[in-house]
Amino acid sequence: MAQILVTKPGALNQRDRAALRRAGVVCVEADDPSSVKLIQPGGAELGGSDLLLAAMRAISKDRYSSNVAEVFPRLMTQMLEEARAELGGRK
């Protein structure tokens, strides 16, 4: 995950900026940061059930094309049946 370092203008020299960039840190200058801050963007990770629920809600509310609503359940069923077969032959 990328990190963002917010500093006052001119607080970092070119060499320090390059070293931070190589380390995956994005340097941002702000005229009035209250102090130097290290920010890690991101949020809570979604579990498989939450992700599936979000996908199903999006598909059920899709008004652009019914193709998604027809294809997605078929592909999910196929994938689940294949996974079950690998785990013990249940259908």
C-alpha positions as CSV (number, residue, x, y, z in Angstrom):
1,M,0.0,0.0,0.0
2,A,1.4,3.4,-0.9
3,Q,2.2,6.0,1.7
4,I,1.8,9.7,1.3
5,L,4.2,12.2,3.1
6,V,2.9,15.8,3.3
7,T,5.6,18.4,3.9
8,K,6.1,22.2,3.7
9,P,7.5,23.3,0.3
10,G,11.3,22.8,0.1
11,A,11.5,20.6,3.2
12,L,12.9,17.7,1.2
13,N,15.9,17.9,-1.1
14,Q,16.0,16.1,-4.4
15,R,18.0,13.2,-3.1
16,D,15.6,12.6,-0.2
17,R,12.6,12.8,-2.6
18,A,14.2,10.2,-4.9
19,A,14.9,7.9,-1.9
20,L,11.4,8.2,-0.7
21,R,10.0,7.6,-4.2
22,R,12.0,4.4,-4.5
23,A,10.6,3.3,-1.1
24,G,7.1,3.7,-2.4
25,V,6.3,7.0,-0.6
26,V,4.5,9.8,-2.5
27,C,5.7,13.2,-1.4
28,V,3.3,16.1,-1.4
29,E,4.1,19.7,-0.6
30,A,1.5,21.9,1.1
31,D,1.8,25.6,2.0
32,D,0.4,25.1,5.5
33,P,0.5,21.6,6.8
34,S,0.1,21.7,10.6
35,S,3.0,19.3,10.8
36,V,4.6,16.6,8.7
37,K,2.1,13.8,8.4
38,L,2.4,10.2,7.2
39,I,-0.9,9.1,5.8
40,Q,-1.8,5.5,4.8
41,P,-4.8,5.5,2.5
42,G,-7.1,2.5,2.7
43,G,-10.1,1.1,4.3
44,A,-11.4,-2.0,5.9
45,E,-11.1,-5.1,3.8
46,L,-14.2,-6.7,2.6
47,G,-14.8,-10.4,3.2
48,G,-16.0,-12.7,0.5
49,S,-19.7,-12.6,1.6
50,D,-19.6,-8.7,1.6
51,L,-18.0,-8.6,-1.8
52,L,-20.6,-11.1,-3.2
53,L,-23.4,-9.2,-1.7
54,A,-22.2,-5.9,-3.2
55,A,-21.9,-7.6,-6.6
56,M,-25.3,-9.1,-6.4
57,R,-26.9,-5.8,-5.4
58,A,-25.2,-4.0,-8.3
59,I,-26.3,-6.7,-10.7
60,S,-29.9,-6.7,-9.5
61,K,-30.1,-2.9,-9.8
62,D,-28.4,-2.8,-13.3
63,R,-30.8,-1.2,-15.7
64,Y,-28.3,-0.8,-18.6
65,S,-28.3,-4.4,-19.8
66,S,-29.9,-7.6,-18.7
67,N,-27.0,-9.5,-20.0
68,V,-25.1,-9.1,-16.7
69,A,-28.0,-10.4,-14.7
70,E,-28.2,-13.5,-17.0
71,V,-24.5,-14.3,-17.3
72,F,-23.2,-13.6,-13.8
73,P,-25.4,-16.2,-12.0
74,R,-24.6,-18.8,-14.6
75,L,-20.8,-18.2,-14.2
76,M,-21.0,-18.1,-10.4
77,T,-22.9,-21.4,-10.4
78,Q,-20.4,-23.0,-12.7
79,M,-17.4,-21.8,-10.6
80,L,-19.1,-23.0,-7.3
81,E,-19.9,-26.4,-8.8
82,E,-16.3,-26.8,-10.0
83,A,-14.9,-25.8,-6.6
84,R,-17.3,-28.2,-4.9
85,A,-16.3,-31.0,-7.3
86,E,-12.6,-30.4,-6.4
87,L,-13.4,-30.6,-2.7
88,G,-15.2,-33.9,-2.7
89,G,-17.4,-34.5,-5.7
90,R,-20.6,-32.8,-4.3
91,K,-22.9,-31.2,-6.9
